[in-house]
Amino acid sequence: MKLTETVTDFASQVGIDLDVSANWPRPQSLDLFLEQSSNAPQWLIPDLIPADAFVILSGQMKRGHKTFFALASAISINRNVSLVVNDNRFIPQVTGPVLIIEEEGARSRMQERIRALCYGYQVDPSSLNSIFMYFRQRIKLDLRSHVTGLLAVVREIQPKLIIIDTLAEVMSGDENKVPDVARVIHAAQDLRETGSSVMLLCHLDKQRGEDRHGELDMQVRGSSAMVGAYDAHIAMRKYHNAAKHINMTVRSRDTEEITGEVTWQFETAISQQTGNKFTKSAKLLIGPLSSSIPTDPPIPDLPLSPSASDIASLTRGHRRPSMRIVDRGMTETDLLAHPPPRSGSTPRSQTTGTRITDHTLLGDALAATLITAHSRGTLSDHDVRAAVRALPPGQRMSVESACLCWGAPPDVAVWVARELATTGYITLDADGMLTRSDPA
């Protein structure tokens, strides 16, 4: 066979008719399109999960609790209970069957999660007979034969919501390649055409996903084709394990972006059979939703150096990192004897005799850690705990004073203070004063 033969010629030789012109659908005129009924509700769960939509749910592995959120949504829609207990804002507008395609995790862990949610939402597990699950069936949405079989099942059970966990596990291709991801998107759109909303869970890129100032869509791992196709994006972000809340953003094509804080209330118990700890109860709390994007609290401009009185008050009865001076041979004795001048002449060092021209303090170990974190744009859990431990508990102080505790330059201290304020370990008020509120 010559390479110049067309695909159509080859298909005809093997008995395949690729001439689809006779069955190709005719386009619809706009007047008829506008006459079609469109009274479907806008939301499955108000402000969170749209009806008739392709939704992606993204978050960090193990921290965003994506699967818990998806399972809670399934129970809410199926059993007609509010997604947030005793909160009428999140009572579903549509109820009915739900289909879950779960390709991650252990069976025992999944069962534990479902039982914990049933306990938290006061739902009888035996009533979940119209929530259907494929568990680790290796369904691939980029294989047309799998999609054809799945569509037949979906048309039979008519779910209001189809949950797919996760993108990486339901494709045989490469999630970083547009053609491979496009096949999954087309499959999701086919499922949506049956009258269901489709929720696809996605992991985050390891580096971009830890940048709390990064663009939410671009943090999603894989090809950008996925974020270009969604109708709504529910972004769950928890940048430190120590954080008390998960930051939630709901971004939709047709409505204003909203933000809020999500908290999970977990209750654990000890199994009488195995003696192991397990999650007995789980329920979701969502704070007030806002259409405005929150901004960092105001922090005043910091002077270049703290005063000797600040050092004395902070170091009294409190251990802080050892300090060293990076220029002109200045020592702590020099700093205490000659507070850095606000203006006027520069004093000489009592030790070296040289003029003191650089008052930048660096803590030997902690400062190096914080400066490195600042350069990469994120604090690790270890960095968070080390920075919190360096602060005297319960004492309200300026960021300038915290700069002394950390031994870090002012620009680094300002950044660290803002980062810690998102973890719940410190509070940062409108005057730029911080307080260690939760000992590490």
C-alpha positions as CSV (number, residue, x, y, z in Angstrom):
1,M,0.0,0.0,0.0
2,K,1.4,3.4,-1.0
3,L,1.9,6.1,1.6
4,T,0.0,8.5,-0.6
5,E,-3.3,6.7,-0.2
6,T,-5.8,8.6,1.8
7,V,-7.5,7.3,5.0
8,T,-10.8,7.2,3.2
9,D,-9.3,5.0,0.4
10,F,-7.9,2.6,3.0
11,A,-11.2,2.5,4.9
12,S,-13.1,1.7,1.8
13,Q,-10.8,-1.2,1.1
14,V,-11.4,-2.8,4.5
15,G,-15.2,-2.2,4.2
16,I,-15.6,0.9,6.5
17,D,-17.8,3.7,5.2
18,L,-16.5,7.0,6.3
19,D,-19.0,9.0,4.3
20,V,-21.1,10.6,7.1
21,S,-22.5,13.4,5.0
22,A,-25.9,11.7,4.6
23,N,-26.4,11.6,8.4
24,W,-24.7,14.9,9.3
25,P,-27.1,17.0,11.5
26,R,-28.5,20.2,10.1
27,P,-27.8,23.4,12.1
28,Q,-30.6,24.9,14.0
29,S,-31.8,28.5,13.4
30,L,-31.6,30.8,16.4
31,D,-35.4,31.5,16.5
32,L,-36.0,27.8,17.1
33,F,-33.1,27.6,19.5
34,L,-34.6,30.4,21.6
35,E,-38.0,28.7,21.6
36,Q,-36.6,25.7,23.4
37,S,-37.5,25.4,27.1
38,S,-34.7,26.6,29.4
39,N,-36.4,26.5,32.8
40,A,-33.8,24.3,34.4
41,P,-32.5,25.5,37.8
42,Q,-29.2,27.4,37.9
43,W,-27.7,25.5,40.8
44,L,-27.6,22.0,42.2
45,I,-26.3,23.5,45.5
46,P,-26.6,27.3,45.6
47,D,-23.4,29.3,44.9
48,L,-21.3,26.1,44.8
49,I,-22.3,23.5,42.2
50,P,-24.1,24.7,39.1
51,A,-26.7,22.6,37.3
52,D,-26.0,21.4,33.7
53,A,-22.3,22.2,34.1
54,F,-18.8,20.8,33.8
55,V,-17.2,21.6,37.2
56,I,-13.6,21.0,38.3
57,L,-12.8,20.7,42.0
58,S,-9.1,21.3,42.7
59,G,-6.9,21.3,45.7
60,Q,-3.6,20.0,47.2
61,M,-3.2,16.3,47.8
62,K,-4.2,15.2,51.4
63,R,-4.9,18.8,52.5
64,G,-7.8,20.1,50.4
65,H,-10.2,17.3,51.4
66,K,-11.5,17.2,47.8
67,T,-12.9,13.7,48.1
68,F,-14.7,14.5,51.4
69,F,-16.3,17.6,49.7
70,A,-17.4,15.6,46.7
71,L,-18.9,12.8,48.8
72,A,-20.7,15.4,51.1
73,S,-22.1,17.0,47.9
74,A,-23.3,13.6,46.7
75,I,-25.1,12.9,50.0
76,S,-26.6,16.5,50.1
77,I,-28.0,16.2,46.6
78,N,-29.2,12.6,47.0
79,R,-30.8,13.0,50.5
80,N,-31.9,16.6,50.2
81,V,-29.9,17.8,53.2
82,S,-28.0,21.0,53.4
83,L,-24.3,20.6,52.5
84,V,-23.6,22.6,55.7
85,V,-25.6,21.2,58.7
86,N,-28.2,23.7,60.0
87,D,-27.3,26.2,57.3
88,N,-30.2,26.9,54.9
89,R,-27.9,28.6,52.4
90,F,-26.7,25.3,51.0
91,I,-29.9,23.3,50.7
92,P,-29.9,21.6,47.2
93,Q,-32.2,23.0,44.6
94,V,-32.2,19.7,42.7
95,T,-32.2,16.2,44.2
96,G,-31.8,12.8,42.7
97,P,-29.4,10.0,42.0
98,V,-25.6,10.5,42.0
99,L,-22.9,8.5,40.2
100,I,-19.4,8.4,41.6
101,I,-16.4,7.1,39.7
102,E,-13.7,6.6,42.3
103,E,-10.3,5.5,41.1
104,E,-8.1,6.4,44.1
105,G,-7.6,5.2,47.6
106,A,-8.3,2.1,49.7
107,R,-11.7,0.5,49.9
108,S,-11.7,0.6,53.7
109,R,-10.7,4.2,53.8
110,M,-13.5,5.1,51.3
111,Q,-16.0,3.2,53.4
112,E,-14.8,5.0,56.6
113,R,-15.3,8.4,54.9
114,I,-18.8,7.6,53.8
115,R,-19.8,6.3,57.2
116,A,-18.3,9.4,58.9
117,L,-20.3,11.7,56.6
118,C,-23.5,9.8,57.2
119,Y,-22.9,10.1,61.0
120,G,-22.1,13.8,60.7
121,Y,-25.1,14.6,58.4
122,Q,-27.4,12.2,60.4
123,V,-28.2,10.1,57.3
124,D,-28.9,6.4,57.4
125,P,-26.3,4.6,55.3
126,S,-29.0,2.1,54.1
127,S,-30.8,5.1,52.5
128,L,-27.9,5.7,50.0
129,N,-29.4,3.2,47.5
130,S,-29.5,5.8,44.7
131,I,-25.9,6.9,45.0
132,F,-24.0,4.6,42.7
133,M,-20.2,4.0,42.7
134,Y,-17.6,2.5,40.4
135,F,-14.7,1.8,42.7
136,R,-11.3,1.3,41.1
137,Q,-12.8,-0.2,37.9
138,R,-10.0,1.5,35.8
139,I,-12.5,3.5,33.7
140,K,-10.7,5.6,31.1
141,L,-12.5,8.6,29.7
142,D,-10.1,9.0,26.8
143,L,-11.1,5.5,25.5
144,R,-14.3,5.7,23.4
145,S,-15.4,2.2,24.2
146,H,-15.4,3.0,28.0
147,V,-17.3,6.3,27.4
148,T,-19.9,4.5,25.3
149,G,-20.5,1.9,28.0
150,L,-20.6,4.6,30.7
151,L,-23.1,6.7,28.7
152,A,-25.5,3.7,28.6
153,V,-25.4,3.4,32.4
154,V,-25.8,7.1,32.9
155,R,-28.9,7.2,30.6
156,E,-30.4,4.3,32.7
157,I,-29.9,5.8,36.2
158,Q,-30.1,9.5,35.2
159,P,-27.9,11.0,37.9
160,K,-28.1,14.7,38.7
161,L,-24.3,14.7,39.5
162,I,-21.4,12.6,38.2
163,I,-18.3,12.8,40.4
164,I,-15.0,11.7,38.8
165,D,-12.0,11.2,41.1
166,T,-9.4,12.1,39.7
167,L,-8.4,13.3,36.3
168,A,-5.0,11.6,36.4
169,E,-6.6,8.2,37.1
170,V,-9.3,8.3,34.4
171,M,-7.1,8.8,31.4
172,S,-4.6,6.5,29.8
173,G,-2.9,9.4,28.0
174,D,-0.7,12.2,29.3
175,E,-2.5,14.9,31.4
176,N,0.0,17.4,30.2
177,K,-0.9,17.0,26.5
178,V,-3.8,18.9,25.0
179,P,-5.0,16.1,22.6
180,D,-5.1,13.6,25.4
181,V,-6.9,15.9,27.8
182,A,-9.3,17.0,25.1
183,R,-10.6,13.5,24.8
184,V,-11.5,13.5,28.5
185,I,-13.2,16.9,28.1
186,H,-15.2,15.6,25.2
187,A,-16.3,12.6,27.3
188,A,-17.3,14.9,30.2
189,Q,-19.3,17.0,27.8
190,D,-21.0,13.9,26.4
191,L,-21.9,12.9,30.0
192,R,-23.2,16.4,30.6
193,E,-25.5,16.2,27.6
194,T,-27.5,13.5,29.4
195,G,-28.7,16.1,31.8
196,S,-26.1,15.6,34.5
197,S,-23.5,18.0,36.0
198,V,-20.0,16.5,35.9
199,M,-17.6,17.2,38.7
200,L,-13.9,16.3,37.9
201,L,-11.4,16.3,40.8
202,C,-7.9,17.6,39.9
203,H,-4.6,17.7,41.7
204,L,-2.4,20.8,41.8
205,D,1.1,21.3,40.3
206,K,3.6,20.6,43.1
207,Q,5.3,24.0,42.8
208,R,2.6,26.3,41.4
209,G,0.1,24.8,43.8
210,E,2.0,26.0,46.8
211,D,2.1,29.7,45.7
212,R,-0.7,31.4,47.7
213,H,-0.5,34.4,45.4
214,G,-0.6,32.3,42.2
215,E,-3.4,32.2,39.7
216,L,-5.8,29.5,40.8
217,D,-6.5,28.1,37.3
218,M,-2.8,27.9,36.5
219,Q,-2.2,25.9,39.7
220,V,-4.2,23.0,38.4
221,R,-1.9,20.2,37.2
222,G,-1.7,19.2,33.6
223,S,-2.8,20.9,30.3
224,S,-4.4,24.3,30.4
225,A,-7.1,22.9,28.1
226,M,-8.9,21.6,31.2
227,V,-9.2,25.0,32.9
228,G,-10.3,26.5,29.6
229,A,-13.2,24.1,29.3
230,Y,-14.9,24.3,32.7
231,D,-18.2,26.1,33.6
232,A,-17.2,26.4,37.2
233,H,-14.0,25.9,39.2
234,I,-14.2,25.1,43.0
235,A,-10.7,25.8,44.2
236,M,-9.8,24.5,47.7
237,R,-6.5,25.8,49.0
238,K,-4.7,25.0,52.3
239,Y,-1.1,26.2,52.0
240,H,0.0,24.9,55.4
241,N,-1.0,21.8,57.4
242,A,-1.2,24.0,60.5
243,A,-3.9,26.2,58.9
244,K,-7.3,26.0,60.6
245,H,-9.3,26.8,57.5
246,I,-9.3,25.9,53.8
247,N,-9.6,28.8,51.5
248,M,-12.4,28.3,49.0
249,T,-13.0,30.1,45.7
250,V,-15.8,29.4,43.3
251,R,-15.1,30.7,39.9
252,S,-17.9,30.5,37.3
253,R,-18.4,31.7,33.7
254,D,-21.7,33.3,34.4
255,T,-21.6,34.5,38.0
256,E,-19.3,36.7,40.1
257,E,-16.4,35.0,41.7
258,I,-17.0,34.2,45.4
259,T,-14.7,33.3,48.2
260,G,-15.1,31.8,51.7
261,E,-13.5,29.7,54.3
262,V,-14.2,26.0,54.7
263,T,-13.7,24.0,57.9
264,W,-14.1,20.3,58.5
265,Q,-15.3,19.1,61.9
266,F,-13.9,15.6,62.3
267,E,-14.6,13.3,65.3
268,T,-12.4,10.3,65.9
269,A,-12.9,7.1,67.9
270,I,-11.1,3.9,68.7
271,S,-12.3,0.7,67.0
272,Q,-13.3,-2.0,69.6
273,Q,-12.4,-4.7,67.1
274,T,-9.0,-3.5,66.0
275,G,-8.0,-0.9,68.5
276,N,-7.2,1.5,65.7
277,K,-8.3,5.1,65.5
278,F,-10.8,6.0,62.8
279,T,-12.9,8.9,61.7
280,K,-16.3,8.5,63.3
281,S,-18.0,11.8,62.1
282,A,-17.3,14.4,59.5
283,K,-19.3,17.5,58.6
284,L,-18.6,20.7,56.7
285,L,-18.7,24.3,57.9
286,I,-18.6,27.2,55.4
287,G,-18.2,30.8,56.6
288,P,-19.8,33.9,55.0
289,L,-19.3,34.0,51.2
290,S,-18.0,37.2,49.7
291,S,-17.9,38.3,46.1
292,S,-14.9,40.5,46.8
293,I,-11.4,39.0,46.8
294,P,-9.8,39.5,50.3
295,T,-6.7,41.5,50.5
296,D,-3.8,41.2,52.9
297,P,-4.2,43.3,56.1
298,P,-2.4,46.6,56.1
299,I,1.1,46.5,57.6
300,P,2.9,49.8,58.4
301,D,6.3,50.6,56.9
302,L,9.1,49.2,59.0
303,P,12.1,51.3,60.1
304,L,15.4,49.8,59.1
305,S,16.3,48.8,62.6
306,P,14.6,48.0,66.0
307,S,15.5,49.9,69.1
308,A,17.5,48.6,72.0
309,S,14.5,48.8,74.3
310,D,12.6,46.4,71.9
311,I,15.5,43.9,72.2
312,A,15.6,44.2,76.0
313,S,11.8,43.7,76.3
314,L,11.6,40.8,73.9
315,T,14.6,38.9,75.2
316,R,13.7,39.2,78.9
317,G,12.7,35.6,79.9
318,H,12.4,34.5,76.3
319,R,14.9,32.6,74.2
320,R,15.6,33.9,70.8
321,P,17.9,33.0,68.0
322,S,21.6,34.1,68.3
323,M,22.3,37.2,66.3
324,R,25.3,38.2,64.3
325,I,26.0,41.4,62.3
326,V,26.7,41.1,58.7
327,D,28.7,44.3,58.1
328,R,31.4,46.4,59.7
329,G,32.0,44.0,62.6
330,M,29.1,45.3,64.6
331,T,28.1,43.1,67.7
332,E,25.1,42.8,69.9
333,T,27.0,44.8,72.6
334,D,27.4,47.6,70.1
335,L,23.7,47.6,69.2
336,L,22.6,47.6,72.9
337,A,25.1,50.4,73.7
338,H,24.4,52.4,70.7
339,P,20.8,52.1,69.4
340,P,20.7,52.6,65.7
341,P,20.1,56.4,65.1
342,R,17.0,57.6,63.4
343,S,18.9,60.5,62.0
344,G,22.2,62.3,62.5
345,S,25.7,60.9,62.9
346,T,26.5,57.2,62.9
347,P,28.2,55.8,66.1
348,R,31.4,53.8,66.2
349,S,31.7,50.3,67.4
350,Q,33.1,49.9,70.9
351,T,34.7,46.6,69.8
352,T,36.2,47.4,66.4
353,G,36.3,51.2,66.3
354,T,34.6,51.3,62.9
355,R,31.5,53.2,62.1
356,I,28.3,51.3,62.4
357,T,26.6,51.7,59.0
358,D,24.7,48.5,58.6
359,H,22.1,47.5,61.3
360,T,20.7,44.5,59.5
361,L,20.4,41.6,61.9
362,L,20.4,38.0,60.8
363,G,19.6,35.0,63.0
364,D,22.1,32.2,62.3
365,A,19.7,29.3,61.6
366,L,16.2,30.7,61.7
367,A,16.9,33.7,59.6
368,A,18.7,31.7,56.9
369,T,15.6,29.4,56.8
370,L,13.2,32.3,56.5
371,I,15.2,34.1,53.9
372,T,15.4,30.9,51.8
373,A,11.6,30.5,52.2
374,H,11.1,34.1,51.2
375,S,13.2,33.6,48.0
376,R,11.1,30.6,47.0
377,G,7.8,32.2,47.9
378,T,6.5,29.7,50.4
379,L,6.9,28.6,54.0
380,S,7.1,24.9,54.8
381,D,5.3,23.4,57.8
382,H,8.7,23.3,59.5
383,D,9.3,27.0,58.7
384,V,5.9,27.9,60.1
385,R,6.5,26.1,63.5
386,A,10.1,27.5,63.8
387,A,8.9,31.0,63.2
388,V,6.0,30.7,65.6
389,R,8.2,29.3,68.4
390,A,10.5,32.3,68.1
391,L,7.7,34.6,69.2
392,P,6.8,35.1,72.8
393,P,3.3,33.7,73.4
394,G,0.4,36.0,74.0
395,Q,2.4,39.2,73.6
396,R,1.2,41.8,71.1
397,M,4.1,43.3,69.2
398,S,4.9,45.1,66.0
399,V,6.3,43.4,63.0
400,E,9.4,45.4,63.7
401,S,9.8,43.6,67.0
402,A,9.0,40.2,65.4
403,C,11.9,41.0,63.1
404,L,14.2,40.8,66.1
405,C,12.8,37.4,67.2
406,W,13.4,36.0,63.7
407,G,16.7,37.8,63.2
408,A,15.4,38.5,59.7
409,P,15.6,41.7,57.5
410,P,12.4,43.8,57.6
411,D,11.2,42.8,54.1
412,V,11.4,39.2,55.0
413,A,9.7,39.7,58.4
414,V,6.8,41.5,56.7
415,W,6.3,38.6,54.3
416,V,6.7,36.0,57.1
417,A,4.1,37.8,59.2
418,R,1.6,37.8,56.4
419,E,2.2,34.2,55.6
420,L,1.7,33.2,59.3
421,A,-1.5,35.2,59.5
422,T,-3.0,32.7,57.1
423,T,-2.2,29.7,59.3
424,G,-4.1,30.8,62.4
425,Y,-1.0,30.6,64.6
426,I,-0.8,34.3,64.8
427,T,-3.3,37.1,64.5
428,L,-2.5,40.3,62.6
429,D,-4.7,43.4,63.3
430,A,-5.3,46.4,61.2
431,D,-2.6,48.4,63.0
432,G,0.0,45.9,61.8
433,M,0.4,44.4,65.3
434,L,0.7,40.6,65.6
435,T,0.0,38.2,68.5
436,R,1.0,34.6,68.8
437,S,-2.4,33.0,69.4
438,D,-1.7,29.3,69.2
439,P,1.5,27.9,70.6
440,A,3.4,25.6,68.1
